[in-house]
Amino acid sequence: MPNKTLFIFLIGIFLVFPVLAFAAGEKPPVTYKEIPEVQFVRPQKPLSIKLKRQVSGEYTWEISGSNVEEILDADKKLRKVLMQETDQEEE
């Protein structure tokens, strides 16, 4: 009797194990996609503005950064703001 139950138990394990292994193997393979836009994106350096006021009251500045458009926009804004300030001082 004990041999019969052991035999049935072993047959059950040998039947169930391959079914579980086959079911676990049905997962789709992992695929990796390379997106070129993501690979070549670099963080931009922030603008660095060094503003100096001369003895005569005029301003000079040095702007550095990695994006030319941002540098030109900052230069335009500085010129606009500082021209308004010098106009107010003259009045």
C-alpha positions as CSV (number, residue, x, y, z in Angstrom):
1,M,0.0,0.0,0.0
2,P,2.7,2.6,0.8
3,N,4.5,1.7,-2.4
4,K,1.3,2.4,-4.4
5,T,0.8,5.9,-2.9
6,L,4.4,6.7,-3.4
7,F,4.1,5.6,-7.0
8,I,1.0,7.7,-7.6
9,F,2.6,10.7,-5.9
10,L,5.7,10.4,-8.1
11,I,3.6,10.1,-11.3
12,G,1.6,13.1,-10.2
13,I,4.8,15.2,-9.8
14,F,6.2,14.1,-13.1
15,L,3.0,15.0,-14.8
16,V,2.4,18.4,-13.1
17,F,6.0,19.6,-13.3
18,P,6.3,19.6,-17.1
19,V,2.9,21.4,-17.4
20,L,4.0,24.1,-15.0
21,A,7.4,24.5,-16.7
22,F,5.7,24.8,-20.1
23,A,3.2,27.4,-18.8
24,A,6.0,29.4,-17.4
25,G,7.9,29.4,-20.7
26,E,5.0,31.0,-22.6
27,K,6.0,34.5,-21.6
28,P,6.9,36.8,-24.5
29,P,10.6,37.5,-24.9
30,V,11.9,40.8,-23.6
31,T,12.6,43.3,-26.3
32,Y,14.6,46.5,-26.0
33,K,14.0,49.5,-28.3
34,E,16.6,52.1,-28.9
35,I,15.2,55.6,-29.3
36,P,17.8,57.8,-30.9
37,E,16.2,61.0,-29.6
38,V,16.6,59.9,-26.1
39,Q,20.2,58.8,-26.5
40,F,21.5,62.2,-27.8
41,V,19.6,64.5,-25.4
42,R,22.1,66.4,-23.3
43,P,21.1,68.7,-20.4
44,Q,21.6,72.3,-21.2
45,K,23.9,74.5,-19.2
46,P,22.1,77.4,-17.6
47,L,23.0,80.9,-18.7
48,S,25.7,82.6,-16.8
49,I,25.4,86.4,-16.8
50,K,28.2,88.6,-15.2
51,L,26.8,92.1,-14.9
52,K,29.2,95.0,-14.2
53,R,28.5,98.7,-13.6
54,Q,31.3,101.1,-14.6
55,V,32.2,104.3,-12.9
56,S,30.5,106.3,-15.6
57,G,27.2,104.5,-14.7
58,E,27.1,102.3,-17.9
59,Y,26.6,98.6,-17.6
60,T,28.6,95.9,-19.3
61,W,27.9,92.2,-19.2
62,E,29.2,88.8,-20.2
63,I,26.7,86.0,-21.1
64,S,27.8,82.4,-21.5
65,G,25.7,79.3,-22.1
66,S,25.2,76.4,-24.6
67,N,22.1,77.7,-26.5
68,V,22.7,80.7,-28.8
69,E,19.1,81.6,-28.9
70,E,18.8,81.9,-25.2
71,I,22.0,84.0,-25.1
72,L,20.6,86.4,-27.7
73,D,17.2,86.6,-25.9
74,A,19.0,87.4,-22.6
75,D,21.1,90.1,-24.3
76,K,18.0,91.8,-25.7
77,K,16.2,91.7,-22.4
78,L,19.2,93.2,-20.6
79,R,19.6,95.9,-23.2
80,K,15.9,96.8,-22.8
81,V,15.8,96.8,-19.0
82,L,19.1,98.6,-18.6
83,M,18.2,101.3,-21.2
84,Q,14.9,101.9,-19.2
85,E,16.9,102.2,-16.0
86,T,19.4,104.7,-17.5
87,D,16.6,106.7,-19.0
88,Q,15.0,107.0,-15.5
89,E,18.3,108.0,-13.9
90,E,18.7,110.8,-16.5
91,E,15.2,112.3,-15.7
